[in-house]
Amino acid sequence: IMSKQTASSDTNAPLPRLWGTYLDIDQAMTILANASRANVGMGDHVTVSLSVGGGILTGADCPMADDVFYWTVEMLHSLNIPVVAATGNEGSNSAILWPACTPKVIKVAGTILKNGNDSFWRGSNIVNPATSNSPFFLAPACVVSSGLNSGPTGGHSDPYCGTSASTPHVAGLYALIKQAAPGITVDQATAWILDYASNPVQTGYGYAVQSIKLPPL
């Protein structure tokens, strides 16, 4: 579901073109929720991954930022469908972007591979998980290649890094859990990840965040 854009300030953009908006995303999620409600068991095969973000930086939870989106996430959560979103790349240590700040959205910031171990990527927007009512995870944020084996050194201007890259790792883990255990709730899957599939990584801001375990890349 995408909108048709007929005007733009970007003179390099060929028009008209299809252009996804946040309203389009919400509409697609609503259709997904309605379809899952009408088809029992469909939700066992669905995970929503949102590598998007906008608006002003805010605290961990922002229930009033978008009432429509809030209720769509609530509906998906009740159908055992996790919604996973990137926190943004401004390097804030106390605020994240919408829609990650929406309650029940699983929030994802980034790590880099440094000296053979996961290290928090300081380009991530992050908050102390203790201030959030939603799950908060870290996952790889940086492109790994033969020329970047140790990862960038940190800072929001690093090339090839972003929480948009981290988000699909976490969404994929939820999808694998749902595949292995049909009918599992989002909260149950989150509890399993916290207990068995993640390790704490120090952020350098006085608190640690759970980073999902991945095989060596």
N, C-alpha and C positions, 0 to 999 in steps of 0.2 A: 504494500500500500504506500504510494508516494504521491506527492502533489506535483502539479505542472507549474513550473516557474517560467514566467514570461518576461520578467524584468529583473535586472541585477546591476549593482554598482561595479561589479567585476566585468570589465570590458573584454576579458579573455575568455569568458564563459559563453559557449554557444547556446543560444536560446531559440525556441523554448527547450527546456530539459526537465527531466524528472528530478525532484528534489525532496528528500525526506525531511520532514519537520517533526518536532516533538509530539505534535498532535497526531501525525501519522503513526508514530511509534505507539502512542497510547491506544489509537484505534486498532492497530494490529494486535496489541496485547489483549484488548477487550474481545476481539473476534476469537483469539486463541482461548481465552477463558470460557467464552460461551460454547465453543466447540468441545472443550474438555468437559464441561458440565453436561453437555448433551450426549457425549460418548464416554461411558464409564470406562476408566482405564487409560484413556488417551493421555491424561496428565502424567502417567508413568513414563512416558517417552519424551517429555518436553522439559527444556531448561531455557530460560531467557538470558541472553548475554548482551549487555549494553555498554559498548566502548564509546560512550558519548558523555558530554557534560557541558553545562553552561550556567549562566547566571552568576550571582555573587557567591563568594566563599561563605560558608556558614558552618555551624557546629555539626555534631554527629547526626542529629535528627532534625528534620524540617517538615513536620507534618502539614503545615499550612502553605508550603511553597506552591503546591499544585494539587487542589482537592481531587480533581478527576484522576490524576495519576496515582494519588494515594490510594483511592478506593480500588483502582484496577490492580495494584500490587496486592492489596488485601485479599481481593478475590482470587488471584492466582495462588497466593500463599495457602489459602483455604483448600485449594485443589491440588496441593502438594507440588506446585510448580515454583521453583526458586527463580528469583529475579536477581541477577548479578550485575553490578555496575562499577565502572572506573571512578576513582575519587578525584582525578585531575592531576595536572603536572605543574602547578605553580610553586611547589616547594614549601607549602604552608605546613607548619607543625601543629596547628590547632583548628583547622577548618578544611572542609571538602566541598565539592561542587554538587549541585543538583544534576541528575536524579539520584545519585548515590546516597544523598542525605535523607532520602525518603525512608520512613520506618519500614522495617521488614525487608528492605533491599540489602543484599549481601554486598558489602563494601570491599573494594580491592585496591590496595596500593602495591608498590613494587619492591623487588629485590634485584640485586646484581650479583654475579658470581665473582667473588673477590678472594684471592688466595685460597681457592678451592672450597670456600664456604659461602653460604648465602650472607649477604650484607644488605642492610636497608638502603634503598635508593632514595637519596635526599631530594630528588626532584618530585617525589610523590607528595600529594596533599594527604595529610594524616591527622587523626585525632586519637586520643587515648581510648582504647576499646572500652574501658570502664565507664566512659561517659555516653556510650551508645547502647540503645536497646536492640540493635541489629548486629549480626555477625560481622567481623572485620578480619580480613585475611591479607597476607602478602603472597605474591607470586612473581616469577621472573618478568622484569620490565624491559630487559635489554636484549637486542639481537645478539645471538651467539654465532660466531663464524670463526674460521681459521685465523682471521686477523684480529678477532676481538675475544680471545679465549678468557682473558681475565676480566672482561667487562669494563665499561667506562669508570671513571674515578668518582663520580657523584656530582650532583648539581643539576638543576632543572634544564640547563642548556646542553646536556650530554646528547650526542647524536645517537640515533637508533634506540632510544629509550622512551617508555611511556606507560602509564597505567592502562592504556587501551590494549597494550600487549599482555599485561598481567591478567586482565579480566577473563579472557577465554580459557586460560589455564584453570581457573577456579570453576567456571561454568562447566568445563569439560569434566572435572572431578565429580561435581554433583551429578552430571549425566551418567557417568560410569556407576556411581553408587545406586542411582535410580534403576539402571539396567540390571544390576546385580540383586537389588531388593525392591521389586515392584510394590508399590503401595506405601513405601517409606515416606514419612512426612519431611518437610523441609527442616523442621527443628531436630528431628531424629538424625537426618543426614549431617546436619551441622555438628551435633554432639559427637557423632562418630569421627568426623574430621578433627575436631578438637582433641579427642582422646587418642586417636590412632594414626592420623594422616597429616600431622603438622608438628612443627617445632617452633618454640619461641625465638624470635630474632629481635635483638635490642635495636631500637630506633635511634638511640643517642639523645632522646628527649626525656629520659627518665622512666620510660615504660617499654615493654616488649609487645610485639604483635605476632600472632601465630602465622607462620609461613608454611604453605602446603608442601608436602614432601614430593619430590619428583626424582625419577631416575636420572643419572648423569646424562647431560646433553652432549 
